[in-house]
C-alpha cells in the first residue's frame, strides 16, 4: 500500500470550502448472525435467521424469551491500548463496538502514523448506550439499601461507563486515536444519522477521514419496555411486510465505517468499497411511538437523499427497509415508498434484514448500511426470509427468496420513535461522477 508523503498529509487534512466526494474504505460488523463481514454476508444472502434464548438477564416474567443475541467472541481484539482494569470494566456495547471497529480499521489500512497524525472525528449512534451498566448500578444500590451495608465498590465506574460517550472513548483509546466525539441518540434512526453526519463532515471539507457507526446491546430495561408495550412478536420470529405480522424482535450488534474524501483515498492508494452520495433526515412529530400513517417523514428523507445523490427513484436498485414487522410501521413505510417512487414502485427491490437478526434500535441503521455495502459488493439481495404472505400494500418488489441482482445504487431506511427518520444512499464507485 502506498503511503502519503508528509507534504500530502498536511494538504489533505486542511479544511476546504469545496465539496468533496465521500467514499467508504472500510467497514466491520458483528450481529447475532456472526462476527465479521464473511459470516454475516453468508447468513443474510441465504436468508438465515439468528434468534436464540436470551441468556444474560432474566426473561421468565416477559411474554417473549428470545432475541437476536450475539454470541460474543471468547477474546477481545488484540493489541488494544486499554489497561487490564479498563478492559475488565467494558460494557457489552463497548465490546461489540471494538470488534466491529477492528475489522473496519484493518480493511481501511490506516497506518498507526495516519491514525495518530491528527484528530480523528468519531460519529456514533446509539439508543441504549451503556444501559447494562445502569442496571448493574441499580441492582447494587438496591442490594446495599436492603442489607444496610455501605459497599459502593465499582459504582463510580458504572456511572462513568453508563454515559454514552464512554463507549466512544473506549473505541478511540483502544486503537490509539484521539478526536472530537459526536454521539447521536435519535431513537432507531441514530445509526443512520451518525453515518449521515459523518458523510456531511467529510463532504464539506471539515476532515479528510472520519470513523462512524452505530451500536446497541440488549438490556433488561429496554427488553422489558418493548415487551410491556406489547411490541414484540410472541412467535420469536418477526415477519416484516407480512399480512399476519404481529410485532418486532429485538437484536443487538454494531457496525463501524471508515469514510474518506475521494482525494485522500486516492492519494494513499486505498481500495474503495463504495461511495456514499446521499443523506436525508426528517422528523414528522406525529406521535411518540407511531409513525405518520402516510409516511410523511420517510417520504421526505428518501426524497432528500435522492436529491443530494442526484438520482431518480427508478435508479435505486434496492432498498434495505426499516421493516420492523409491526402493523403500523410497515404500512407507513410502504406508503412512503409508493409516494416517493410513483410509477417506478413495482421495479424497486425491497427487503427487511430485521427478519434475520431483529431490530437493533440505535444500531440498526449502521448494521443495515453495512449489509447494503455487502450486497452492493456481491450483487445479491438479502431476502425477507420469514415473510410468506405479503400484505396488499406491498406493490414494490418484495424480496422473499435469495436472489442475485446487479446493483449500482442502494438505499437504507431507518425510522424511529418520535418520528425520527434517516435515509442513506450508497453506490458503486466510479471515478467519473
LODOGU-629056 format. One record per residue (C-alpha): x, z, y negated; chain; residue number from 1. Coordinates in Angstrom, 3 decimals, always signed. Each point is the difference from the previous one (the first is absolute). Layout:
BEGIN
x,z,y,cadena,num
X,Z,Y,A,NUM .
...
***
This chain:
BEGIN
x,z,y,cadena,num
+0.000,+0.000,+0.000,A,1 .
+1.299,-0.911,-3.435,A,2 .
+0.322,+2.847,-2.481,A,3 .
-0.319,-0.132,-3.747,A,4 .
+2.956,+0.153,-2.319,A,5 .
-0.020,+2.932,-2.430,A,6 .
-0.729,-2.426,-2.852,A,7 .
-3.056,-1.413,+1.775,A,8 .
-1.245,+3.461,+0.911,A,9 .
+0.014,+1.058,-3.616,A,10 .
-1.753,-3.125,-1.226,A,11 .
-2.680,+0.155,+2.690,A,12 .
-0.800,+3.655,-0.659,A,13 .
-0.808,-0.539,-3.682,A,14 .
-3.564,-0.031,-1.221,A,15 .
-1.218,-3.451,-0.989,A,16 .
-3.106,-1.178,-1.803,A,17 .
-0.333,-3.054,+2.251,A,18 .
-2.356,+0.472,+2.943,A,19 .
+1.706,-0.045,+3.374,A,20 .
-1.196,-1.240,+3.372,A,21 .
-0.134,+2.893,+2.466,A,22 .
+0.950,-0.198,+3.667,A,23 .
-0.047,+2.334,+2.979,A,24 .
+3.396,+0.396,+1.675,A,25 .
-0.798,+2.876,+2.349,A,26 .
-2.950,+1.908,+1.385,A,27 .
-0.441,+2.647,+2.642,A,28 .
-2.929,+1.850,+1.486,A,29 .
-1.123,+2.580,+2.496,A,30 .
-3.556,+0.377,+1.296,A,31 .
-1.768,+1.222,+3.116,A,32 .
+0.677,-3.517,+1.344,A,33 .
+3.721,+0.753,+0.007,A,34 .
+3.180,+0.382,-2.011,A,35 .
+1.354,-3.068,-1.745,A,36 .
-1.129,-3.561,-0.520,A,37 .
+0.601,-1.222,+3.552,A,38 .
-2.330,+2.489,+1.710,A,39 .
-2.627,-0.296,-2.715,A,40 .
+0.056,-3.789,-0.107,A,41 .
-0.547,-0.200,+3.751,A,42 .
-2.901,+2.460,-0.141,A,43 .
-1.799,-1.502,-2.976,A,44 .
+0.506,-3.562,+1.148,A,45 .
-1.617,+0.762,+3.359,A,46 .
-2.764,+2.169,-1.448,A,47 .
+1.042,+3.232,+1.684,A,48 .
-1.490,+3.367,-0.966,A,49 .
+2.070,+3.167,-0.449,A,50 .
-2.309,+3.009,-0.134,A,51 .
+0.747,+3.241,+1.802,A,52 .
-1.146,+3.645,+0.030,A,53 .
+1.195,+1.936,-3.051,A,54 .
+2.737,+2.303,+1.269,A,55 .
+1.442,+2.035,-2.860,A,56 .
-3.062,+1.707,-1.458,A,57 .
-3.237,+1.312,+1.445,A,58 .
-2.916,-2.457,+0.086,A,59 .
-2.200,+1.852,+2.481,A,60 .
-2.534,+0.846,-2.725,A,61 .
-0.182,-3.586,-1.278,A,62 .
-2.354,-2.758,+1.069,A,63 .
+3.012,-2.245,+0.659,A,64 .
+3.237,+0.791,+1.809,A,65 .
+2.056,-3.213,-0.185,A,66 .
+1.938,-1.860,-2.676,A,67 .
+2.804,-2.491,-0.512,A,68 .
+2.598,+2.737,+0.483,A,69 .
+3.647,-1.091,-0.126,A,70 .
+2.272,+0.961,+2.877,A,71 .
+2.958,+1.115,-2.082,A,72 .
+3.464,-1.104,+1.131,A,73 .
+2.095,+2.751,+1.571,A,74 .
+2.659,-0.287,-2.695,A,75 .
+0.176,-0.768,-3.696,A,76 .
+1.912,-2.959,-1.462,A,77 .
+3.745,+0.472,+0.261,A,78 .
+2.448,+0.616,-2.847,A,79 .
-2.582,+1.484,-2.347,A,80 .
+1.406,+1.957,-2.931,A,81 .
-2.244,+3.007,+0.541,A,82 .
+1.129,+3.497,+0.915,A,83 .
-1.085,+1.543,+3.302,A,84 .
-2.111,+2.442,-1.992,A,85 .
-1.735,-2.824,-1.858,A,86 .
-0.588,-1.894,+3.210,A,87 .
-1.561,+3.059,+1.611,A,88 .
-2.492,+0.177,-2.880,A,89 .
-1.089,-3.633,+0.101,A,90 .
-3.745,-0.478,+0.203,A,91 .
-1.612,-2.622,+2.231,A,92 .
-0.543,-2.453,-2.874,A,93 .
+3.694,+0.124,-0.924,A,94 .
+1.027,-0.719,+3.593,A,95 .
-2.262,-3.059,+0.083,A,96 .
+1.424,-1.207,-3.322,A,97 .
+3.608,+0.392,+1.088,A,98 .
-0.489,-2.093,+3.130,A,99 .
-1.727,-2.793,-1.955,A,100 .
+2.622,+0.071,-2.759,A,101 .
+2.896,-0.203,+2.447,A,102 .
-1.327,-3.265,+1.423,A,103 .
-0.749,-1.483,-3.430,A,104 .
+3.423,+0.851,-1.445,A,105 .
+1.804,-1.291,+3.090,A,106 .
-1.803,-3.341,-0.207,A,107 .
+0.602,-0.348,-3.751,A,108 .
+3.697,+0.624,+0.553,A,109 .
+0.576,+1.997,-3.150,A,110 .
+3.549,+1.305,+0.193,A,111 .
+0.830,+3.626,-0.775,A,112 .
+1.548,-1.179,-3.255,A,113 .
-3.119,-1.939,-0.963,A,114 .
-2.262,+2.958,+0.742,A,115 .
+2.073,+2.293,-2.190,A,116 .
+0.996,-2.321,-2.830,A,117 .
-3.076,+0.621,-2.165,A,118 .
-3.286,+1.927,+0.170,A,119 .
-2.303,-1.162,+2.798,A,120 .
-3.643,+0.051,-1.149,A,121 .
-2.301,+1.258,+2.740,A,122 .
-3.758,-0.642,+0.025,A,123 .
-2.004,+1.797,+2.684,A,124 .
-3.696,+0.241,+0.753,A,125 .
-1.595,+2.855,+1.913,A,126 .
-3.291,+1.802,+0.269,A,127 .
+0.803,+3.241,+1.839,A,128 .
+3.709,+0.308,-0.858,A,129 .
+1.368,+3.228,+1.485,A,130 .
-3.401,+1.384,+0.974,A,131 .
+1.326,+1.259,+3.335,A,132 .
+2.325,+2.398,-1.832,A,133 .
-2.885,+1.255,-2.132,A,134 .
-1.890,+0.788,+3.186,A,135 .
+2.984,+1.946,+1.354,A,136 .
+0.214,+1.884,-3.302,A,137 .
-3.660,+0.986,+0.294,A,138 .
+0.277,+1.073,+3.638,A,139 .
+3.073,+2.115,-0.775,A,140 .
-1.578,+1.568,-3.098,A,141 .
-3.220,+0.768,+1.853,A,142 .
+1.887,+1.634,+2.877,A,143 .
+1.993,+2.041,-2.505,A,144 .
-3.180,+1.203,-1.682,A,145 .
-1.666,+0.957,+3.278,A,146 .
+3.032,+1.826,+1.346,A,147 .
+0.951,+1.682,-3.258,A,148 .
+3.650,-0.947,+0.537,A,149 .
+1.759,-1.627,-2.953,A,150 .
+1.928,-2.718,+1.775,A,151 .
+0.262,-3.060,-2.221,A,152 .
+2.889,-1.651,+1.771,A,153 .
-0.184,-3.764,-0.420,A,154 .
-2.932,+0.055,-2.408,A,155 .
+1.956,-1.211,-3.020,A,156 .
+1.354,-2.951,+1.989,A,157 .
-3.549,-0.893,+1.063,A,158 .
-1.184,+0.040,-3.618,A,159 .
+2.887,-2.241,-0.996,A,160 .
-0.491,-2.390,+2.908,A,161 .
-3.740,-0.261,-0.570,A,162 .
+0.526,-1.691,-3.360,A,163 .
-0.230,-3.753,+0.494,A,164 .
+3.284,-0.803,-1.710,A,165 .
+1.813,+1.985,+2.688,A,166 .
-0.411,-2.722,+2.617,A,167 .
+1.379,-2.532,-2.506,A,168 .
+2.971,+2.235,-0.795,A,169 .
+0.688,+0.430,+3.716,A,170 .
+0.066,-3.786,+0.426,A,171 .
+2.410,-0.656,-2.870,A,172 .
+2.348,+2.835,+0.893,A,173 .
+0.010,-0.879,+3.696,A,174 .
+1.373,-3.470,-0.723,A,175 .
+2.291,+0.916,-2.889,A,176 .
-2.056,-1.369,-2.859,A,177 .
-1.138,+1.280,-3.379,A,178 .
-2.678,-1.345,-2.258,A,179 .
-3.295,+0.445,-1.774,A,180 .
-2.952,+0.816,+2.245,A,181 .
-3.605,-1.055,-0.476,A,182 .
-2.588,+1.369,+2.420,A,183 .
-3.475,-1.543,+0.037,A,184 .
-2.836,+2.026,+1.470,A,185 .
-2.934,-2.359,-0.424,A,186 .
-1.939,+0.654,+3.186,A,187 .
+0.251,-2.762,+2.612,A,188 .
+1.319,-2.535,-2.509,A,189 .
+3.149,+2.079,-0.575,A,190 .
+2.405,-1.995,+2.179,A,191 .
-1.181,-3.329,-1.390,A,192 .
+0.228,+1.317,-3.553,A,193 .
+3.540,+1.282,+0.562,A,194 .
+1.193,-3.393,+1.260,A,195 .
-1.817,-1.757,-2.848,A,196 .
+1.582,+2.255,-2.605,A,197 .
+3.438,-0.541,+1.529,A,198 .
-0.611,-3.758,-0.021,A,199 .
-0.860,+0.060,-3.705,A,200 .
+3.036,+2.194,-0.738,A,201 .
+2.339,-2.649,+1.399,A,202 .
-2.022,-2.947,-1.287,A,203 .
+0.219,+1.278,-3.574,A,204 .
+3.730,+0.540,+0.257,A,205 .
+0.182,+3.785,-0.035,A,206 .
+2.085,+0.033,+3.179,A,207 .
+1.680,-2.485,+2.316,A,208 .
-1.083,+1.797,+3.154,A,209 .
-2.340,+2.824,+0.926,A,210 .
-1.129,+1.940,+3.031,A,211 .
-3.728,+0.432,+0.548,A,212 .
-2.624,+0.743,+2.613,A,213 .
-2.610,+2.428,+1.192,A,214 .
-0.576,+2.693,+2.587,A,215 .
-2.400,+2.637,+1.228,A,216 .
+0.195,+2.434,+2.893,A,217 .
-2.968,+1.416,+1.846,A,218 .
-0.990,+3.493,-1.108,A,219 .
-2.698,+2.408,+1.096,A,220 .
-1.572,+0.316,-3.449,A,221 .
-0.366,-3.742,-0.489,A,222 .
-1.173,-0.545,+3.572,A,223 .
-2.586,+2.755,-0.332,A,224 .
-1.131,-1.353,-3.352,A,225 .
-0.717,-3.478,+1.303,A,226 .
-1.677,+1.467,+3.045,A,227 .
-2.259,+2.177,-2.165,A,228 .
-0.997,-3.116,-1.951,A,229 .
-0.938,-1.504,+3.372,A,230 .
+2.153,-2.965,-0.929,A,231 .
+1.910,-0.058,+3.305,A,232 .
-1.131,-2.079,+2.946,A,233 .
-0.952,+2.223,+2.916,A,234 .
+1.049,-2.651,+2.505,A,235 .
+3.640,+0.291,-1.063,A,236 .
+0.219,-3.758,-0.642,A,237 .
-0.904,-1.372,-3.440,A,238 .
-1.800,-3.356,+0.002,A,239 .
+0.602,-1.689,-3.364,A,240 .
-2.614,-2.597,-0.965,A,241 .
-1.962,+0.620,+3.203,A,242 .
-3.785,+0.126,-0.313,A,243 .
+0.113,+3.325,+1.888,A,244 .
+2.894,+1.604,-1.894,A,245 .
-0.380,+3.736,-0.463,A,246 .
+3.073,+1.268,-1.822,A,247 .
+3.756,-0.022,-0.368,A,248 .
+2.845,+1.544,+1.971,A,249 .
+2.874,+1.729,-1.746,A,250 .
+3.620,-0.933,+0.563,A,251 .
+3.416,+0.732,-1.424,A,252 .
+3.186,-1.879,-0.746,A,253 .
+2.291,-1.378,-2.679,A,254 .
+1.370,-3.293,-1.283,A,255 .
+2.875,-0.539,-2.425,A,256 .
+1.057,-3.195,-1.773,A,257 .
+3.107,-1.228,-1.786,A,258 .
-0.998,-2.238,-2.913,A,259 .
+2.513,-2.003,-2.037,A,260 .
-0.058,-2.530,-2.764,A,261 .
+0.614,-3.458,+1.385,A,262 .
+3.191,-0.293,-2.031,A,263 .
+1.410,+3.230,+1.389,A,264 .
-0.865,-0.954,+3.581,A,265 .
+1.556,-3.454,-0.310,A,266 .
+3.134,+1.353,-1.678,A,267 .
+0.697,+2.304,+2.928,A,268 .
-0.979,-2.618,+2.576,A,269 .
-2.822,+2.102,+1.408,A,270 .
-2.444,-1.354,+2.579,A,271 .
-3.451,-0.150,-1.616,A,272 .
-3.020,+1.039,+2.075,A,273 .
-2.761,-1.042,-2.395,A,274 .
-0.948,-0.134,-3.647,A,275 .
-2.489,+2.366,-1.571,A,276 .
-1.865,-1.989,-2.602,A,277 .
-3.217,+1.785,-0.978,A,278 .
-1.486,+3.451,-0.527,A,279 .
-3.367,+1.189,-1.214,A,280 .
-1.408,+3.477,-0.566,A,281 .
-3.400,+1.195,-1.190,A,282 .
-2.408,+2.941,+0.147,A,283 .
-3.757,-0.474,+0.194,A,284 .
-1.000,+3.666,-0.745,A,285 .
-3.150,-0.542,+2.056,A,286 .
+0.080,+3.108,+2.211,A,287 .
+2.422,+2.687,+1.155,A,288 .
+0.104,-1.231,+3.608,A,289 .
-2.096,-3.163,+0.224,A,290 .
+1.189,-3.455,-1.116,A,291 .
-2.088,-2.115,-2.323,A,292 .
-2.468,-1.749,+2.346,A,293 .
+0.977,-3.435,-1.323,A,294 .
+3.734,+0.763,-0.006,A,295 .
+0.479,-0.415,-3.756,A,296 .
+3.461,+1.593,-0.190,A,297 .
+1.130,-1.758,+3.180,A,298 .
-1.047,-3.316,-1.520,A,299 .
+1.983,+0.877,-3.116,A,300 .
+3.222,+0.872,+1.848,A,301 .
-0.079,-3.128,+2.180,A,302 .
-0.650,-2.142,-3.066,A,303 .
+2.787,+1.660,-1.989,A,304 .
+2.505,-0.376,+2.825,A,305 .
-0.795,-3.706,+0.422,A,306 .
+0.282,-0.622,-3.714,A,307 .
+3.432,+1.623,-0.124,A,308 .
+1.110,-1.912,+3.100,A,309 .
-1.468,-3.200,-1.461,A,310 .
-1.930,-0.854,+3.145,A,311 .
-3.606,-0.804,+0.865,A,312 .
-2.017,+1.881,+2.640,A,313 .
+0.120,-3.011,+2.321,A,314 .
+3.815,+0.299,+0.025,A,315 .
-0.117,+3.481,+1.572,A,316 .
+0.512,-0.393,+3.747,A,317 .
-0.635,+3.585,+1.080,A,318 .
-1.406,+3.249,-1.370,A,319 .
+0.969,+3.340,+1.496,A,320 .
-3.197,+1.750,-1.021,A,321 .
-0.530,+3.636,-0.870,A,322 .
-2.565,-0.090,+2.835,A,323 .
-0.474,+3.680,+0.832,A,324 .
-2.961,-0.386,+2.358,A,325 .
-2.396,+2.036,-2.142,A,326 .
-3.447,-1.465,-0.721,A,327 .
+0.309,-0.289,-3.790,A,328 .
+3.682,-0.878,-0.399,A,329 .
-0.002,-3.040,+2.253,A,330 .
-3.085,-1.634,-1.476,A,331 .
+1.285,+0.582,-3.554,A,332 .
+3.315,-1.647,+0.835,A,333 .
-1.770,-2.830,+1.772,A,334 .
-2.142,-0.719,-3.032,A,335 .
+3.020,+0.180,-2.273,A,336 .
+1.823,-2.578,+2.151,A,337 .
-3.046,-2.280,-0.129,A,338 .
-0.265,+0.289,-3.784,A,339 .
+3.740,-0.540,-0.457,A,340 .
+0.443,-2.904,+2.432,A,341 .
-3.311,-1.780,-0.541,A,342 .
-0.140,-3.276,+1.961,A,343 .
+3.406,+0.754,+1.553,A,344 .
-1.237,+3.184,+1.738,A,345 .
-0.490,-1.470,+3.475,A,346 .
+3.573,-1.273,+0.175,A,347 .
+1.732,+3.285,-0.832,A,348 .
+1.223,+2.056,+2.971,A,349 .
-0.688,+3.733,-0.305,A,350 .
+0.756,+2.964,+2.233,A,351 .
+0.391,+3.769,-0.153,A,352 .
+3.043,+1.549,+1.645,A,353 .
-1.589,+3.441,-0.367,A,354 .
-1.642,-0.910,+3.290,A,355 .
+3.386,+0.633,+1.611,A,356 .
+1.453,+3.017,-1.793,A,357 .
-2.784,+1.464,-2.110,A,358 .
-0.121,+0.672,-3.721,A,359 .
+3.279,+1.284,-1.447,A,360 .
-1.613,+0.964,-3.334,A,361 .
+2.710,-0.138,-2.707,A,362 .
+2.392,-1.675,+2.425,A,363 .
-2.453,-2.693,+1.115,A,364 .
+0.806,-2.557,-2.699,A,365 .
+3.731,+0.184,+0.656,A,366 .
-0.219,-0.221,+3.788,A,367 .
-2.508,-2.855,-0.211,A,368 .
+2.275,-1.836,-2.443,A,369 .
+2.771,+0.308,+2.577,A,370 .
-2.336,-1.412,+2.654,A,371 .
-0.721,-2.925,-2.347,A,372 .
+3.729,-0.705,-0.282,A,373 .
+0.421,+0.048,+3.787,A,374 .
-2.937,-2.376,+0.426,A,375 .
+1.375,-2.265,-2.748,A,376 .
+3.418,-0.107,+1.670,A,377 .
-1.418,-0.702,+3.460,A,378 .
-2.988,-2.188,-0.932,A,379 .
-2.546,+2.075,+1.913,A,380 .
-3.216,+1.828,-0.813,A,381 .
-0.590,+3.618,+1.052,A,382 .
-3.482,+0.270,+1.503,A,383 .
-2.700,+2.582,-0.718,A,384 .
+0.295,+0.999,+3.617,A,385 .
-2.864,+2.492,+0.357,A,386 .
-2.758,-2.127,-1.570,A,387 .
-2.337,-1.934,+2.270,A,388 .
-3.121,-0.652,-2.089,A,389 .
+0.877,-1.110,-3.545,A,390 .
-2.553,+1.019,-2.611,A,391 .
-2.050,-2.752,-1.600,A,392 .
+1.854,+0.272,-3.321,A,393 .
+3.228,-1.193,+1.691,A,394 .
-0.184,-3.592,-1.193,A,395 .
+3.792,-0.163,-0.118,A,396 .
+2.228,-0.723,+3.019,A,397 .
+0.113,+3.458,+1.593,A,398 .
+2.953,+0.058,+2.404,A,399 .
-1.021,+1.673,+3.265,A,400 .
+2.630,-1.313,+2.420,A,401 .
+3.781,-0.503,-0.254,A,402 .
+0.624,-3.288,-1.756,A,403 .
+2.893,-2.020,-1.410,A,404 .
-0.366,-1.570,-3.430,A,405 .
+2.403,-1.515,-2.477,A,406 .
+0.027,+2.401,-2.938,A,407 .
+1.171,-0.708,-3.542,A,408 .
-1.923,+2.568,-2.040,A,409 .
-1.380,+3.369,+1.147,A,410 .
-1.982,+2.679,-1.790,A,411 .
-0.225,+3.747,+0.595,A,412 .
-3.002,+2.005,-1.244,A,413 .
-0.033,+3.787,-0.465,A,414 .
-3.080,+1.808,-1.290,A,415 .
-0.545,+3.728,-0.420,A,416 .
-2.264,+2.858,-1.000,A,417 .
-0.990,+0.052,-3.649,A,418 .
-0.025,-3.800,-0.087,A,419 .
+3.814,-0.322,-0.017,A,420 .
+0.946,-3.518,+1.107,A,421 .
+3.222,-1.982,+0.436,A,422 .
+0.859,-3.502,+1.225,A,423 .
+3.432,-1.466,+0.774,A,424 .
+0.990,-3.608,+0.677,A,425 .
+3.063,-1.043,+2.002,A,426 .
+1.152,-3.538,+0.676,A,427 .
+2.659,-1.890,+1.898,A,428 .
+3.112,-0.189,-2.152,A,429 .
+0.989,-3.333,-1.489,A,430 .
+2.706,-0.504,-2.608,A,431 .
-2.444,-2.285,-1.778,A,432 .
-2.610,+2.035,-1.813,A,433 .
***
